[in-house]
Amino acid sequence: IKVMRQDRALWLANLGNTWFFFLAALLQMNLFVHARDVLHLTDTQSGMLQAALAIGIGVGSLVAGFASRGHIEYGLIPLGAIGLALMGGALAWPGMGAATFGVCLAGLGFSGGFFIVPVSALLQHRPSRENKGGVLAASNLLSFVGIFLASGVDYILANLLKMAPPGIFLFCSVFTAITAFFIIRERPSALPGLVR
């Protein structure tokens, strides 16, 4: 962690990685409740929603790999964050059927792939050779800290604040939009950097 904090880009990539796993865990917990209580789906149908999300992540990661053209493409990070915010907001839309919800989930996964591929590449390639193992270990530890914090936030939102599943999706969307704004403010050249 000390090594990462000495390199701003590496530390920001680590924060982005931790935030991503926090958001993914919070959305995953909320997805189970939403499928059961709002969409009234069976376990099998709920599993199909999970599959849509997983396929979206896979396709998004593949496209991000091709879009990177052999280098770490910083511009994918804010694009992925914006997509996560938009798709998270779409999941909160009232009266949505299971099929439309599944399409939005696939879009959420696609955006997540766009976000996490360059972040992971930064974490793997930026540290020096002698620090790489320690940096990756610390990053994995902090990822699980993010997942742990997500369970606490889910408890607060759902049980203490009595927020319904669509409200939690909207909370995630707003939180992600703020994060996207921070990313673009921190590295305003990232989006134009997509055009080479």
C-alpha positions in Angstrom: 0.0 0.0 0.0 2.9 2.4 0.8 4.4 1.7 -2.6 1.1 2.3 -4.4 0.6 5.6 -2.5 3.9 6.9 -3.9 2.6 6.5 -7.4 -0.5 8.6 -8.0 -1.7 6.7 -11.1 -1.2 3.4 -9.4 -3.0 4.5 -6.3 -5.9 5.8 -8.3 -6.1 2.5 -10.2 -6.2 0.7 -6.9 -9.0 3.0 -5.6 -10.9 2.3 -8.9 -10.4 -1.4 -8.5 -11.6 -1.3 -4.9 -14.6 0.8 -5.8 -15.5 -1.5 -8.7 -15.6 -4.6 -6.4 -17.6 -2.6 -3.8 -20.1 -1.6 -6.5 -20.3 -5.1 -8.0 -21.0 -6.7 -4.6 -23.7 -4.1 -3.7 -25.4 -4.6 -7.1 -25.1 -8.4 -6.9 -26.8 -8.5 -3.4 -29.5 -6.1 -4.6 -30.1 -8.1 -7.8 -31.1 -11.2 -5.8 -33.7 -9.2 -3.8 -35.0 -7.4 -6.9 -35.4 -10.6 -8.9 -37.3 -12.2 -6.0 -39.4 -9.3 -4.6 -39.9 -6.9 -7.5 -39.8 -9.1 -10.7 -41.2 -12.2 -8.8 -38.9 -14.5 -10.7 -38.1 -18.2 -10.0 -34.5 -19.2 -9.1 -34.0 -20.4 -12.7 -35.2 -17.1 -14.2 -33.0 -15.2 -11.7 -30.1 -17.3 -12.8 -30.7 -16.2 -16.4 -30.4 -12.6 -15.3 -27.0 -13.5 -13.7 -26.0 -15.1 -17.0 -27.0 -11.9 -18.9 -24.7 -9.9 -16.6 -21.8 -12.4 -16.9 -22.1 -12.4 -20.8 -22.1 -8.6 -20.7 -18.9 -8.5 -18.6 -17.3 -11.0 -21.0 -18.2 -9.1 -24.1 -17.3 -5.8 -22.6 -13.9 -7.1 -21.5 -13.2 -8.5 -25.0 -14.2 -5.3 -26.7 -12.1 -3.3 -24.3 -9.1 -5.5 -25.1 -9.5 -4.9 -28.8 -10.1 -1.2 -28.3 -6.9 -0.9 -26.3 -4.9 -1.8 -29.4 -1.9 -3.2 -27.4 -1.6 -0.5 -24.8 -3.4 0.6 -21.6 -6.3 2.8 -22.8 -7.1 5.3 -20.1 -10.1 6.6 -22.0 -12.0 3.4 -21.4 -12.2 4.0 -17.7 -14.4 7.1 -17.7 -16.5 5.6 -20.6 -17.0 2.5 -18.5 -18.0 4.5 -15.4 -20.5 6.6 -17.4 -22.0 3.4 -18.8 -22.2 1.9 -15.3 -24.0 5.0 -14.1 -26.5 5.1 -17.0 -27.2 1.3 -16.9 -27.5 1.4 -13.0 -30.1 4.2 -13.4 -32.0 2.2 -16.1 -32.3 -0.7 -13.6 -34.2 1.5 -11.3 -36.9 2.3 -13.9 -40.3 1.3 -12.6 -42.4 -1.3 -14.2 -39.6 -2.9 -16.2 -40.1 -6.5 -17.3 -37.6 -9.3 -16.8 -36.4 -9.3 -20.5 -35.7 -5.6 -20.6 -34.1 -5.8 -17.2 -31.9 -8.5 -18.5 -30.8 -6.3 -21.4 -30.0 -3.5 -19.0 -28.0 -5.9 -16.9 -26.0 -7.0 -20.0 -25.3 -3.3 -20.7 -24.2 -2.9 -17.1 -21.8 -5.8 -17.4 -20.5 -4.5 -20.7 -19.7 -1.2 -19.1 -18.1 -3.0 -16.2 -15.8 -4.8 -18.6 -14.8 -1.5 -20.2 -14.0 -0.1 -16.8 -12.1 -2.9 -15.2 -9.8 -4.0 -18.1 -7.6 -0.9 -18.1 -7.7 -0.6 -14.3 -6.5 -4.2 -14.0 -3.9 -3.6 -16.7 -2.5 -0.6 -14.8 -2.3 -2.6 -11.6 -0.4 -5.4 -13.4 2.0 -3.3 -15.5 2.8 -0.1 -13.7 4.6 -1.5 -10.5 8.3 -2.3 -10.8 9.2 -5.9 -11.1 10.3 -6.2 -7.4 7.0 -4.6 -6.1 4.5 -6.2 -8.5 3.6 -9.2 -6.2 3.1 -7.0 -3.2 1.1 -4.5 -5.1 -1.2 -7.2 -6.5 -1.6 -8.8 -3.1 -2.5 -5.4 -1.5 -4.9 -4.7 -4.3 -6.7 -8.0 -3.8 -6.9 -7.4 -0.1 -8.5 -4.0 -0.7 -10.9 -5.5 -3.2 -12.3 -7.7 -0.4 -12.4 -4.7 1.9 -14.6 -3.1 -0.8 -16.8 -6.2 -0.9 -17.1 -6.2 3.0 -18.1 -2.5 3.0 -20.7 -3.2 0.4 -22.5 -5.7 2.7 -22.6 -3.0 5.4 -23.9 -0.4 3.0 -26.5 -2.8 1.7 -27.7 -3.5 5.3 -27.9 0.3 6.0 -29.8 1.0 2.8 -32.2 -1.9 2.9 -32.8 -2.4 6.6 -32.2 0.9 8.3 -33.3 3.3 5.6 -35.9 0.8 4.2 -34.8 1.5 0.6 -36.5 -0.7 -2.0 -34.3 -2.5 -4.6 -34.9 0.1 -7.3 -33.8 2.8 -4.9 -30.6 0.9 -4.2 -29.9 0.7 -8.0 -30.5 4.4 -8.2 -28.1 5.0 -5.3 -25.5 3.0 -7.1 -26.1 5.0 -10.3 -25.7 8.4 -8.5 -22.6 7.2 -6.7 -21.1 6.0 -10.0 -21.9 9.2 -11.7 -20.0 11.1 -9.0 -17.1 8.7 -9.5 -17.2 9.2 -13.3 -17.1 13.0 -12.7 -14.0 12.6 -10.4 -12.3 10.4 -13.0 -12.8 12.8 -15.8 -11.7 15.8 -13.6 -8.6 13.9 -12.5 -7.6 12.9 -16.0 -9.5 15.2 -18.5 -7.2 14.1 -21.4 -8.5 10.5 -21.1 -11.5 10.8 -23.3 -9.7 12.6 -26.2 -7.0 10.0 -25.8 -9.3 7.4 -27.3 -8.8 9.0 -30.7 -5.3 8.2 -31.9 
